Amino acid sequence: MSDVVKIGIVGGGLMGREIAAAIRRWPALIDHPSRPVLTAVCDINPDALEWFRQIETVQTLTTDADELFASDIDVVYIAVRHDLHEGLYTRALHAGKDLLAEKPFGIDQGAAERVIAEADRAGAFVRVSSEMPFFPGAQAVIDYARSGAAGRLISVRSGFLHSSDLDAAKPINWKRQAQYCGEVGVMNDLGMHAWHVPLRLGWTPRRLTAQLSDLVATRPGPGGEPVRVDTWENAAFHADAGPAEAGFPLDVRVERVAPGEKNTWYLDVVGMSGGARFSTALPKTVDYFAIADVPGLGREQTWQRVQVGSQSVWPTVTGGIFESGFSDAILQMWAAFLAERAGQLGDRFGCATPEEALTVHRLAAAAAQSEREGIRVDFSS
Ligand SMILES: NC(=O)c1ccc[n+]([C@@H]2O[C@H](COP(=O)([O-])OP(=O)(O)OC[C@H]3O[C@@H](n4cnc5c(N)ncnc54)[C@H](O)[C@@H]3O)[C@@H](O)[C@H]2O)c1
């Protein structure tokens, strides 16, 4: 019998609705220890709350987050602007709730440190949203990397690419303004996604350089007037990772202007004995490197394509041959979050931790320093 976990959502925008929908798909998971029930939703915009009326388990719809925190929910998911993270996260933790926080987990390093201090004080279970590694193909590359089959690593590439900012006529919004998104711009927006797996696999850089791109100067404001875009659009990290005696280049990219890339997360791990690579642009396939005997050609180096099917971290009723997508990755991330909270994740891949999110903030600050001073930054301490 699984335990009921009462969930509250703060921020009923893009991600708040996505999570509400994922919770409704919970019966797809097989033998999960928890059964989440969405009971409370908060948004300062009353119109945003209307959508949640169709979910009959919701008892509280409020514009006051403290009313939600005072209700008998067990876990809160908070998806709001980055400048609001610290205040809402710490209030939720102070009220005794467990938390699945949205990235970047505070607007900067200081905010992340203060939220972690409050979580430690409260003894709360806290994880940070980063769903892309829960694609089955991503899990396949992670498993391959962990197996050691690649041998001595030659290079690792990880990234998250968007393209809609190529359109300079796209109106300004909070994600393009430093006061709401954070000074490091795209690194706050997409950095957790691109760094989650390298950090989890122990590939924290020893030193790094970065190139940050300021590609769009202004965007139309509400009345069509030009409003300054004061956040970086693209960031390229070039890092040394791995042990000093067997180091390798780690290339991490987060880009809002990557022409043609709608929401592309990728991970490539290549070594002297093999390699594996996955991109959500081709979500059902993983490419593996091998040396093969090809009739008529002889012994050749090949990249071979495998179709991975639907299964990821937690088993589902979905047929093994079926395809997986973004909403499935969100469901798998929540399955991992609530299983770990229940002490039953085992050795399965878990959600990003607050410490990993803090490291992403430190990496962004190091990248900004590298760009500003034109130097390679020591990240070993
Ligand atoms: N994990 C992912 O793939 C992913 C994708 C997109 C966004 N995000 C993150 O999710 C968070 C929210 O992004 P979004 O795209 O859903 O934003 P959004 O703008 O679509 O929604 C934010 C909502 O928060 C509400 N809000 C603002 N202030 C509030 C307050 N004080 N109390 C309650 N509600 C408040 C707004 O009215 C809005 O409805 C950000 O941290 C963002 O980086 C994550």
The ligand as an SDF file (V2000), in Angstrom:
LIG
                    3D

 44 48  0  0  0  0  0  0  0  0999 V2000
   12.4370   22.2310  -15.3050 N   0  0  0  0  0  0  0  0  0  0  0  0
   12.1620   22.8180  -16.4680 C   0  0  0  0  0  0  0  0  0  0  0  0
   12.2760   22.2190  -17.5270 O   0  0  0  0  0  0  0  0  0  0  0  0
   11.7020   24.2440  -16.4750 C   0  0  0  0  0  0  0  0  0  0  0  0
   11.1290   24.8000  -17.6220 C   0  0  0  0  0  0  0  0  0  0  0  0
   10.6970   26.1260  -17.5830 C   0  0  0  0  0  0  0  0  0  0  0  0
   10.8600   26.8680  -16.4260 C   0  0  0  0  0  0  0  0  0  0  0  0
   11.4560   26.3000  -15.3210 N   0  0  0  0  0  0  0  0  0  0  0  0
   11.6370   27.0540  -14.0580 C   0  0  0  0  0  0  0  0  0  0  0  0
   10.3690   27.1100  -13.4140 O   0  0  0  0  0  0  0  0  0  0  0  0
   10.2370   28.3620  -12.7390 C   0  0  0  0  0  0  0  0  0  0  0  0
    8.9890   29.0540  -13.2470 C   0  0  0  0  0  0  0  0  0  0  0  0
    9.0730   29.1650  -14.6470 O   0  0  0  0  0  0  0  0  0  0  0  0
    7.7560   29.1380  -15.5520 P   0  0  0  0  0  0  0  0  0  0  0  0
    8.2370   29.0710  -16.9580 O   0  0  0  0  0  0  0  0  0  0  0  0
    6.7810   28.1230  -15.0670 O   0  0  0  0  0  0  0  0  0  0  0  0
    7.2150   30.6140  -15.2520 O   0  0  0  0  0  0  0  0  0  0  0  0
    5.8210   31.2490  -15.6080 P   0  0  0  0  0  0  0  0  0  0  0  0
    6.0720   32.6990  -15.7600 O   0  0  0  0  0  0  0  0  0  0  0  0
    5.1360   30.4900  -16.7130 O   0  0  0  0  0  0  0  0  0  0  0  0
    4.9450   30.9870  -14.2900 O   0  0  0  0  0  0  0  0  0  0  0  0
    5.2480   31.5760  -13.0540 C   0  0  0  0  0  0  0  0  0  0  0  0
    3.9410   31.7500  -12.2930 C   0  0  0  0  0  0  0  0  0  0  0  0
    4.2610   32.2250  -10.9830 O   0  0  0  0  0  0  0  0  0  0  0  0
    3.2530   33.1440  -10.6000 C   0  0  0  0  0  0  0  0  0  0  0  0
    3.7470   33.9590   -9.5000 N   0  0  0  0  0  0  0  0  0  0  0  0
    4.5630   35.0390   -9.5410 C   0  0  0  0  0  0  0  0  0  0  0  0
    4.8210   35.4850   -8.2970 N   0  0  0  0  0  0  0  0  0  0  0  0
    4.1810   34.6510   -7.4400 C   0  0  0  0  0  0  0  0  0  0  0  0
    4.0700   34.6010   -6.0190 C   0  0  0  0  0  0  0  0  0  0  0  0
    4.6770   35.4970   -5.2260 N   0  0  0  0  0  0  0  0  0  0  0  0
    3.3340   33.6070   -5.4740 N   0  0  0  0  0  0  0  0  0  0  0  0
    2.7070   32.7050   -6.2850 C   0  0  0  0  0  0  0  0  0  0  0  0
    2.7560   32.7140   -7.6250 N   0  0  0  0  0  0  0  0  0  0  0  0
    3.5080   33.6700   -8.2030 C   0  0  0  0  0  0  0  0  0  0  0  0
    2.9530   33.9110  -11.8890 C   0  0  0  0  0  0  0  0  0  0  0  0
    1.6890   34.5660  -11.8230 O   0  0  0  0  0  0  0  0  0  0  0  0
    2.9870   32.7870  -12.9240 C   0  0  0  0  0  0  0  0  0  0  0  0
    1.7040   32.2030  -13.1330 O   0  0  0  0  0  0  0  0  0  0  0  0
   11.5520   29.1030  -12.9580 C   0  0  0  0  0  0  0  0  0  0  0  0
   12.4210   28.8440  -11.9000 O   0  0  0  0  0  0  0  0  0  0  0  0
   12.0790   28.4980  -14.2340 C   0  0  0  0  0  0  0  0  0  0  0  0
   13.4990   28.5900  -14.3540 O   0  0  0  0  0  0  0  0  0  0  0  0
   11.8450   25.0060  -15.3320 C   0  0  0  0  0  0  0  0  0  0  0  0
  1  2  1  0
  2  3  2  0
  2  4  1  0
  4  5  1  0
  4 44  2  0
  5  6  2  0
  6  7  1  0
  7  8  2  0
  8  9  1  0
  8 44  1  0
  9 10  1  0
  9 42  1  0
 10 11  1  0
 11 12  1  0
 11 40  1  0
 12 13  1  0
 13 14  1  0
 14 15  2  0
 14 16  1  0
 14 17  1  0
 17 18  1  0
 18 19  2  0
 18 20  1  0
 18 21  1  0
 21 22  1  0
 22 23  1  0
 23 24  1  0
 23 38  1  0
 24 25  1  0
 25 26  1  0
 25 36  1  0
 26 27  1  0
 26 35  1  0
 27 28  2  0
 28 29  1  0
 29 30  1  0
 29 35  2  0
 30 31  1  0
 30 32  2  0
 32 33  1  0
 33 34  2  0
 34 35  1  0
 36 37  1  0
 36 38  1  0
 38 39  1  0
 40 41  1  0
 40 42  1  0
 42 43  1  0
M  CHG  2   8   1  16  -1
M  END
$$$$
